[in-house]
Amino acid sequence: MKMKKEQIYQEIRERSPLGTGSALELLEALENFSTTELLKDLENLYQEWGALPKLYYTNKKEDINHIQQCESLFDFILHAIFYHEDPSVIPHLLKYVPSDDDEQDLVFMEDTASEPLCNGITEKNYFGESYIPVLLGCIHELVPRAMVNAESFFYDMVYDNFECFSETQPLIRNLYLAEKEPFIKLLEYSVQTTTEELEKAIKENKQKSIEVVQRALDRIQVIRQAFVKLHGL
């Protein structure tokens, strides 16, 4: 018998804290619902979560239990959305990506909640190379609010472009989709942080790290040059 969505949600709440790997039958049941429905439920849940005290401001058991329910539900709904393998969800999910200053955010997410979100957005096993043009078209929404995560997304795109999709080069081919000023800021930020990482590796004489970081920096510079050329800068 097919479970109703509300039944699934209630069971997750009752069993929280609960990871998707511990209740695959509930995750599979959620996958039967449309992406549109699940995105709406995710937003409603985020608002519910945001109405609670932030985790580091409360030690009340009822608050902590409620927060754990929200964390578990967020994880299940998010994975069900990702398993539909539709990259058009990416712009809808960026609003949940944690800011560099989490005081700005409606919800404080621990790493266990934010990592599946951030990893899923650039997961080629879900989306193939098609996540890259979609993300390029909306990554400006993270600049300058969430530069750390924006840079992480950019690194993933750079790596996948050269390592996994080198024949089609989806990052270089779709650079025109990125908004000019925010993307330039992201490029400059990435060059700066990667250069600092390289200098640290050289100082510590870590040869393997030097090679890896130098390759990453060279690739970022290739993207930067292509973007500068594209906009005649």
C-alpha positions in Angstrom: 0.0 0.0 0.0 1.4 3.4 -1.1 2.1 5.7 1.9 0.7 9.2 1.9 3.3 11.9 2.0 2.1 13.2 5.3 2.5 9.7 6.8 6.1 9.5 5.5 6.9 12.9 7.0 5.3 12.0 10.3 7.3 8.7 10.5 10.6 10.6 9.8 9.7 13.1 12.6 8.9 10.3 15.1 12.2 8.5 14.3 14.5 11.5 14.1 17.4 12.0 14.3 17.3 9.8 11.2 19.6 9.5 8.2 18.4 8.5 4.7 20.6 5.4 4.8 18.7 4.1 7.9 15.3 4.3 6.2 15.7 3.7 2.5 12.0 2.6 2.2 10.9 6.1 3.3 13.2 7.8 0.9 12.0 5.5 -2.0 8.4 6.3 -1.0 9.2 10.1 -1.2 10.7 9.8 -4.6 7.2 9.0 -6.0 6.2 12.6 -5.4 6.8 15.4 -8.0 9.8 17.7 -7.8 7.5 20.7 -7.6 5.7 19.2 -4.6 8.9 18.4 -2.9 10.5 21.8 -3.5 7.4 23.4 -2.0 7.6 21.1 1.1 11.3 21.9 1.4 10.6 25.6 1.5 7.8 25.2 4.1 10.1 23.1 6.2 12.9 25.7 6.0 10.5 28.3 7.2 9.4 26.1 10.1 13.0 25.4 11.0 13.8 29.1 10.8 11.1 30.0 13.3 12.9 27.9 15.9 15.8 29.2 18.0 19.2 28.6 16.3 20.9 25.5 17.7 23.7 27.4 19.4 21.2 29.6 21.2 19.1 26.9 22.9 19.5 24.0 25.3 15.8 23.2 25.6 15.1 19.6 24.9 11.9 20.4 23.0 13.7 22.9 20.7 16.6 20.5 20.0 14.1 17.6 19.2 12.2 19.9 16.8 15.4 21.0 15.2 16.5 17.4 14.7 13.1 16.7 13.1 13.7 19.5 10.7 17.2 18.3 9.9 16.0 14.8 9.2 13.1 15.9 7.0 15.3 18.3 5.1 17.8 15.5 4.4 15.1 13.1 3.1 13.2 15.7 1.0 16.5 17.0 -0.5 17.7 13.5 -1.4 14.3 12.7 -3.0 14.6 15.8 -5.1 18.2 15.0 -6.2 17.2 11.4 -7.1 14.9 12.9 -9.7 18.1 14.0 -11.5 16.6 17.3 -12.8 19.2 20.1 -12.8 16.5 22.7 -13.0 16.2 22.4 -9.2 19.6 24.0 -8.7 18.5 27.7 -8.7 15.7 26.8 -6.2 18.3 25.3 -3.8 20.9 28.0 -3.7 18.9 30.0 -1.2 19.6 27.2 1.4 23.3 27.3 0.8 24.9 28.6 4.1 26.4 32.1 4.1 29.9 32.9 5.1 28.4 34.6 8.1 25.7 32.2 9.3 24.1 34.9 11.4 22.7 36.2 8.2 20.8 32.9 7.5 17.3 32.1 8.6 18.6 28.6 9.6 21.8 27.5 11.1 22.8 24.3 9.4 25.4 22.0 10.9 27.8 20.4 8.4 25.8 17.2 8.4 22.8 19.1 7.0 24.7 21.5 4.6 27.1 19.0 3.1 24.5 16.8 1.3 23.0 20.0 -0.1 26.3 21.5 -1.3 27.6 18.2 -2.6 24.4 17.4 -4.4 24.3 20.6 -6.4 27.5 19.7 -8.3 26.9 15.9 -8.3 27.6 14.7 -11.8 26.1 11.3 -10.9 22.8 13.1 -10.6 23.0 15.6 -13.4 25.9 14.7 -15.7 27.5 17.8 -17.2 24.1 19.6 -17.4 24.5 21.0 -13.8 27.3 23.3 -15.1 25.3 25.6 -17.4 22.4 25.8 -14.9 24.8 26.6 -12.0 26.7 29.2 -14.1 23.4 31.0 -14.7 22.6 31.4 -11.0 25.9 31.3 -9.1 25.9 35.1 -8.9 23.2 34.6 -6.2 25.9 33.4 -3.8 28.3 36.4 -4.5 29.3 37.9 -2.1 26.9 36.2 0.5 28.5 32.8 0.4 31.9 33.1 -1.3 33.3 29.9 0.4 30.6 27.7 -1.0 30.5 29.5 -4.3 34.3 28.9 -4.7 33.7 25.2 -3.8 31.1 25.0 -6.6 33.4 26.7 -9.0 36.2 24.3 -8.2 33.9 21.4 -8.8 33.0 22.8 -12.2 36.6 23.4 -13.1 37.6 19.9 -12.1 34.7 18.2 -13.9 35.3 20.4 -17.0 38.9 19.2 -17.4 38.8 15.7 -15.9 35.3 14.3 -16.7 33.9 16.3 -19.6 37.1 17.4 -21.4 35.7 16.5 -24.8 32.7 18.9 -24.5 34.2 21.5 -22.1 30.8 22.6 -20.7 32.3 25.2 -18.4 34.2 27.1 -21.1 31.4 26.6 -23.6 28.8 28.1 -21.3 30.7 31.0 -19.7 28.4 33.4 -21.4 25.7 32.4 -19.0 27.5 33.8 -16.0 26.8 37.3 -14.8 29.9 39.4 -15.6 30.6 41.3 -12.4 29.8 38.6 -9.8 31.7 36.0 -11.8 34.8 38.2 -12.0 34.7 38.6 -8.2 34.4 34.8 -7.9 37.3 34.3 -10.3 39.5 36.8 -8.4 38.6 35.3 -5.1 39.5 31.8 -6.4 42.8 32.9 -7.8 43.7 34.6 -4.5 42.8 31.7 -2.2 44.4 29.1 -4.5 47.6 31.2 -4.8 47.7 31.4 -1.0 47.2 27.6 -0.8 50.1 27.1 -3.3 52.4 29.4 -1.3 51.7 27.5 1.8 52.4 24.1 0.1 55.7 25.5 -1.2 56.6 26.8 2.2 55.9 23.4 3.8 57.6 21.6 0.9 54.7 19.4 0.2 55.5 18.3 -3.4 52.3 16.4 -4.0 50.2 19.3 -2.8 52.2 21.7 -4.9 51.5 19.7 -8.1 47.7 19.4 -7.3 47.3 23.1 -6.4 49.4 24.4 -9.3 47.3 22.4 -11.7 44.1 23.8 -10.2 45.5 27.3 -10.4 46.5 26.9 -14.0 43.0 25.7 -14.9 41.4 28.6 -13.0 43.6 31.0 -15.0 42.4 29.3 -18.3 38.8 29.9 -17.3 39.6 33.5 -16.2 41.4 34.2 -19.6 38.4 32.8 -21.5 36.0 34.9 -19.5 38.1 38.1 -19.9 38.3 37.4 -23.7 34.5 36.8 -23.9 33.7 40.2 -22.4 36.6 42.1 -24.0 38.1 43.1 -20.7 
